[in-house]
């Protein structure tokens, strides 16, 4: 039986996290013959397929490319996919058991021109930098989901779209060599050329991305560089880059952690400071980008 849904999973190194990600995909409530999983090894020193455990019953395939970044890896997987729907997840994420079932149901209720954005939850609640990174993503969904046409925002670690529309768009731009901005640019292009983005809060993945303080700021520095690339590509294609956010965007961003439940006031303050610092790093990355 031809699978109706193909899961694309780019990975470089991260063997242990990949094994946990695949284990979670093997536990999906969607029948096993309705989906396949394609792991794209992005130039890992030791081929990822060699050291992984078996996952009996799961339709699992591997592809390998020279290290070129996650954008190209996703495109490589999409070119090999047999499903009519493409779902994307990252190797440091673990899908809840009903993830694919919720994505599949949402597609049956949506036009084929809809891109689905699932909900990502930070699994490392004792890592303040990981918490701040997730709080920022949650804030962006909160802001952009206020648009009646949909959020216009999607993260590549938890999304799905119709395969034909993905290829019509040209997939992820390979002008982004890092995991920084390629999904934001994808979202801009999808809403400009294909259709709308729909948030599916029941399609949950848990993110296991451990961040140190230097790693947190390096991440957001790279996001700024990715934003610069995004603006350049949009200008090159005759599109107007997104306008700067108004003052209230940054004011509410700093206030956002104080709305989070089950945190002490001191923790909320530290999260607010980290989120503010992320914007400084983002701005610096934008200035340094090309």
PATOR-603886 format. One record per residue (C-alpha): residue number from 1; residue in three letters; x, y, z. Coordinates in Angstrom, 3 decimals, padded with zeros to 6 digits, m for minus. Layout:
N
lumba; kelo; x; y; z
NUM; Ala; X; Y; Z
...
//
This chain:
290
lumba; kelo; x; y; z
1; Unk; 000.000; 000.000; 000.000
2; Unk; 001.332; 003.401; m000.967
3; Unk; 001.808; 005.585; 002.142
4; Unk; m000.398; 008.676; 002.273
5; Unk; 002.108; 010.587; 004.368
6; Unk; 005.903; 010.863; 004.278
7; Unk; 007.872; 012.063; 007.313
8; Unk; 011.086; 013.877; 006.353
9; Unk; 013.778; 013.872; 009.022
10; Unk; 017.112; 015.649; 008.346
11; Unk; 019.977; 014.807; 010.682
12; Unk; 023.688; 015.469; 011.143
13; Unk; 025.335; 013.353; 013.861
14; Unk; 022.925; 013.248; 016.884
15; Unk; 022.703; 009.442; 016.755
16; Unk; 021.173; 009.079; 020.231
17; Unk; 018.572; 011.798; 019.677
18; Unk; 017.735; 010.365; 016.259
19; Unk; 017.099; 006.936; 017.787
20; Unk; 014.678; 008.479; 020.295
21; Unk; 012.970; 010.474; 017.551
22; Unk; 012.482; 007.333; 015.461
23; Unk; 011.223; 005.392; 018.471
24; Unk; 008.527; 008.026; 018.967
25; Unk; 007.597; 007.855; 015.271
26; Unk; 007.320; 004.074; 015.578
27; Unk; 004.696; 004.566; 018.313
28; Unk; 002.329; 006.648; 016.179
29; Unk; m001.378; 005.840; 016.359
30; Unk; m001.677; 006.292; 012.596
31; Unk; m001.572; 002.810; 011.005
32; Unk; 001.977; 001.887; 010.019
33; Unk; 001.068; 001.278; 006.364
34; Unk; m000.191; 004.872; 006.031
35; Unk; 003.143; 006.598; 006.553
36; Unk; 006.825; 006.269; 005.773
37; Unk; 009.861; 007.863; 007.424
38; Unk; 012.804; 009.139; 005.390
39; Unk; 015.970; 010.020; 007.316
40; Unk; 018.349; 012.226; 005.344
41; Unk; 021.882; 011.929; 006.702
42; Unk; 023.462; 015.337; 006.130
43; Unk; 027.075; 014.232; 005.867
44; Unk; 027.550; 012.644; 009.301
45; Unk; 031.128; 011.341; 009.718
46; Unk; 029.761; 007.839; 010.364
47; Unk; 026.636; 006.966; 008.335
48; Unk; 023.651; 007.214; 010.669
49; Unk; 022.035; 004.057; 009.334
50; Unk; 024.896; 001.925; 010.653
51; Unk; 024.455; 002.448; 014.379
52; Unk; 020.704; 002.602; 014.856
53; Unk; 018.480; m000.088; 016.385
54; Unk; 015.853; m001.798; 014.272
55; Unk; 012.311; m000.464; 014.187
56; Unk; 010.224; m003.467; 013.088
57; Unk; 007.038; m002.613; 011.291
58; Unk; 008.020; 000.973; 010.448
59; Unk; 008.497; 001.899; 006.799
60; Unk; 011.917; 003.490; 007.252
61; Unk; 014.356; 004.592; 004.547
62; Unk; 017.701; 006.375; 004.622
63; Unk; 019.296; 008.795; 002.195
64; Unk; 022.730; 010.349; 002.485
65; Unk; 024.189; 013.573; 001.109
66; Unk; 027.370; 015.595; 001.591
67; Unk; 026.932; 018.090; 004.423
68; Unk; 024.846; 020.879; 002.929
69; Unk; 022.486; 021.944; 005.710
70; Unk; 018.953; 021.035; 006.772
71; Unk; 017.185; 022.951; 003.997
72; Unk; 018.769; 020.857; 001.264
73; Unk; 018.363; 017.700; 003.365
74; Unk; 014.611; 018.277; 003.583
75; Unk; 014.442; 018.831; m000.164
76; Unk; 016.399; 015.605; m000.710
77; Unk; 013.899; 013.704; 001.434
78; Unk; 010.919; 015.323; m000.269
79; Unk; 012.248; 014.280; m003.691
80; Unk; 012.266; 010.653; m002.514
81; Unk; 008.897; 010.749; m000.755
82; Unk; 006.030; 008.547; m001.921
83; Unk; 003.301; 010.168; 000.201
84; Unk; 000.921; 012.856; m001.006
85; Unk; 001.539; 014.765; 002.236
86; Unk; 004.971; 015.696; 003.592
87; Unk; 005.505; 016.069; 007.336
88; Unk; 008.720; 017.529; 008.723
89; Unk; 010.313; 016.922; 012.105
90; Unk; 013.826; 017.488; 013.477
91; Unk; 016.082; 014.862; 015.012
92; Unk; 016.000; 016.515; 018.468
93; Unk; 012.202; 016.292; 018.574
94; Unk; 009.938; 013.486; 019.758
95; Unk; 006.427; 013.359; 018.364
96; Unk; 003.489; 012.632; 020.622
97; Unk; 001.782; 009.345; 019.641
98; Unk; m001.138; 011.037; 017.854
99; Unk; 001.015; 013.604; 015.991
100; Unk; 000.557; 012.133; 012.539
101; Unk; m003.065; 011.270; 013.173
102; Unk; m003.821; 014.919; 014.031
103; Unk; m001.888; 016.141; 010.990
104; Unk; m003.724; 013.684; 008.729
105; Unk; m007.112; 014.703; 010.145
106; Unk; m006.302; 018.407; 009.761
107; Unk; m005.442; 017.839; 006.097
108; Unk; m008.785; 016.193; 005.443
109; Unk; m010.430; 019.334; 006.866
110; Unk; m008.291; 021.849; 004.941
111; Unk; m007.673; 022.864; 001.321
112; Unk; m004.604; 021.303; m000.307
113; Unk; m003.033; 024.769; m000.348
114; Unk; m002.856; 024.827; 003.467
115; Unk; 000.431; 024.338; 005.299
116; Unk; m000.004; 022.945; 008.804
117; Unk; 002.050; 024.211; 011.729
118; Unk; 002.050; 021.941; 014.774
119; Unk; 002.746; 022.820; 018.397
120; Unk; 006.250; 022.397; 019.798
121; Unk; 006.847; 022.011; 023.541
122; Unk; 010.194; 022.354; 025.302
123; Unk; 010.993; 018.988; 026.914
124; Unk; 013.992; 020.320; 028.873
125; Unk; 012.145; 022.319; 031.501
126; Unk; 015.216; 022.562; 033.745
127; Unk; 017.219; 024.295; 030.981
128; Unk; 016.477; 028.024; 031.200
129; Unk; 017.890; 028.829; 027.775
130; Unk; 015.797; 026.095; 026.156
131; Unk; 012.763; 027.459; 028.008
132; Unk; 013.485; 030.980; 026.732
133; Unk; 013.920; 029.759; 023.167
134; Unk; 010.557; 027.969; 023.289
135; Unk; 008.855; 030.923; 024.991
136; Unk; 009.980; 033.115; 022.107
137; Unk; 008.514; 030.710; 019.534
138; Unk; 005.263; 030.532; 021.514
139; Unk; 005.124; 034.321; 021.582
140; Unk; 005.608; 034.531; 017.803
141; Unk; 002.781; 032.050; 017.217
142; Unk; 000.615; 034.054; 019.616
143; Unk; 001.317; 037.285; 017.734
144; Unk; 001.006; 036.000; 014.193
145; Unk; m001.907; 033.661; 014.934
146; Unk; m003.998; 036.754; 015.658
147; Unk; m004.312; 037.216; 011.877
148; Unk; m007.685; 035.865; 010.769
149; Unk; m006.054; 034.330; 007.679
150; Unk; m003.763; 032.145; 009.801
151; Unk; m000.461; 032.527; 011.578
152; Unk; 001.793; 033.031; 008.567
153; Unk; 004.486; 031.453; 010.745
154; Unk; 005.795; 027.905; 010.747
155; Unk; 008.767; 026.059; 012.235
156; Unk; 010.418; 023.313; 010.219
157; Unk; 010.593; 020.933; 013.189
158; Unk; 006.815; 020.452; 013.213
159; Unk; 004.978; 021.150; 009.981
160; Unk; 003.235; 019.405; 007.102
161; Unk; 002.101; 020.325; 003.619
162; Unk; 000.832; 018.792; 000.402
163; Unk; 003.692; 017.350; m001.645
164; Unk; 002.627; 018.890; m004.952
165; Unk; 002.381; 022.364; m003.438
166; Unk; 005.769; 021.915; m001.757
167; Unk; 007.420; 021.107; m005.087
168; Unk; 005.545; 023.929; m006.836
169; Unk; 007.041; 026.321; m004.290
170; Unk; 010.513; 024.878; m004.857
171; Unk; 010.844; 023.466; m001.339
172; Unk; 013.127; 025.089; 001.211
173; Unk; 015.562; 027.649; m000.137
174; Unk; 019.059; 026.182; m000.142
175; Unk; 020.498; 029.689; 000.257
176; Unk; 020.255; 028.962; 004.004
177; Unk; 023.186; 026.700; 004.991
178; Unk; 022.202; 026.639; 008.690
179; Unk; 019.022; 025.877; 010.619
180; Unk; 018.339; 029.598; 010.844
181; Unk; 015.657; 031.376; 008.851
182; Unk; 014.881; 028.818; 006.166
183; Unk; 011.500; 028.014; 007.718
184; Unk; 010.608; 031.695; 008.145
185; Unk; 011.361; 032.306; 004.474
186; Unk; 009.359; 029.189; 003.560
187; Unk; 006.375; 030.611; 005.458
188; Unk; 006.630; 033.966; 003.690
189; Unk; 006.761; 032.275; 000.298
190; Unk; 003.939; 029.865; 001.110
191; Unk; 001.517; 032.624; 002.082
192; Unk; 002.579; 034.777; m000.876
193; Unk; 002.384; 032.088; m003.558
194; Unk; 000.452; 029.010; m002.374
195; Unk; m002.113; 029.550; 000.396
196; Unk; m002.486; 029.922; 004.126
197; Unk; m000.804; 028.425; 007.172
198; Unk; m003.004; 026.784; 009.787
199; Unk; m001.959; 026.193; 013.378
200; Unk; m002.790; 022.675; 014.645
201; Unk; m002.311; 022.771; 018.437
202; Unk; m003.050; 019.050; 018.906
203; Unk; m000.135; 018.022; 016.666
204; Unk; 002.519; 018.127; 019.401
205; Unk; 006.227; 017.371; 019.338
206; Unk; 008.570; 017.700; 022.312
207; Unk; 011.827; 019.510; 021.649
208; Unk; 014.982; 018.178; 023.321
209; Unk; 017.429; 020.927; 022.383
210; Unk; 019.868; 021.572; 025.229
211; Unk; 021.229; 025.122; 025.114
212; Unk; 024.030; 026.787; 027.036
213; Unk; 024.059; 030.558; 027.399
214; Unk; 026.677; 030.981; 024.627
215; Unk; 024.746; 028.508; 022.478
216; Unk; 021.525; 030.446; 023.016
217; Unk; 023.039; 033.715; 021.841
218; Unk; 024.841; 032.009; 018.956
219; Unk; 021.497; 030.531; 017.891
220; Unk; 019.844; 033.943; 017.798
221; Unk; 022.849; 035.544; 016.129
222; Unk; 022.375; 032.961; 013.360
223; Unk; 018.657; 033.731; 013.242
224; Unk; 019.569; 037.353; 012.588
225; Unk; 021.908; 036.324; 009.778
226; Unk; 019.117; 034.159; 008.390
227; Unk; 016.724; 037.116; 008.539
228; Unk; 019.208; 039.157; 006.492
229; Unk; 019.318; 036.377; 003.890
230; Unk; 015.524; 036.236; 003.912
231; Unk; 015.266; 039.984; 003.228
232; Unk; 017.835; 039.751; 000.415
233; Unk; 016.042; 036.866; m001.286
234; Unk; 012.697; 038.646; m001.091
235; Unk; 014.144; 041.806; m002.634
236; Unk; 015.804; 039.716; m005.370
237; Unk; 012.371; 038.289; m006.229
238; Unk; 010.667; 041.680; m006.245
239; Unk; 008.930; 041.102; m002.909
240; Unk; 008.772; 043.597; m000.093
241; Unk; 010.636; 042.309; 002.997
242; Unk; 008.631; 042.297; 006.229
243; Unk; 008.436; 045.690; 007.886
244; Unk; 010.133; 046.222; 011.263
245; Unk; 007.957; 045.295; 014.209
246; Unk; 006.408; 048.158; 016.189
247; Unk; 007.512; 049.054; 019.706
248; Unk; 004.607; 047.150; 021.265
249; Unk; 005.914; 043.877; 019.749
250; Unk; 009.100; 044.119; 021.818
251; Unk; 007.296; 045.451; 024.879
252; Unk; 004.891; 042.516; 024.849
253; Unk; 007.758; 040.108; 024.150
254; Unk; 009.441; 041.179; 027.406
255; Unk; 006.128; 040.840; 029.236
256; Unk; 005.340; 037.410; 027.811
257; Unk; 007.332; 035.355; 030.392
258; Unk; 005.346; 036.968; 033.219
259; Unk; 002.205; 035.341; 031.802
260; Unk; 003.670; 031.837; 031.982
261; Unk; 002.209; 029.574; 034.682
262; Unk; 004.129; 027.587; 037.295
263; Unk; 007.242; 029.789; 037.302
264; Unk; 008.660; 031.866; 040.096
265; Unk; 008.898; 035.600; 039.588
266; Unk; 012.708; 035.302; 039.465
267; Unk; 012.510; 032.666; 036.734
268; Unk; 010.119; 034.829; 034.744
269; Unk; 012.490; 037.767; 035.086
270; Unk; 015.430; 035.706; 033.828
271; Unk; 013.357; 034.429; 030.896
272; Unk; 012.399; 038.005; 030.044
273; Unk; 016.051; 039.080; 030.098
274; Unk; 017.043; 036.161; 027.874
275; Unk; 014.275; 036.948; 025.400
276; Unk; 015.354; 040.575; 025.316
277; Unk; 018.955; 039.495; 024.800
278; Unk; 017.865; 037.247; 021.933
279; Unk; 016.596; 040.307; 020.082
280; Unk; 019.916; 042.100; 020.546
281; Unk; 021.743; 039.038; 019.195
282; Unk; 019.239; 038.855; 016.345
283; Unk; 019.834; 042.496; 015.432
284; Unk; 023.593; 042.013; 015.554
285; Unk; 023.340; 038.941; 013.331
286; Unk; 021.225; 040.901; 010.857
287; Unk; 023.916; 043.605; 010.676
288; Unk; 026.677; 041.014; 010.221
289; Unk; 024.752; 038.931; 007.673
290; Unk; 025.202; 039.038; 003.939
//
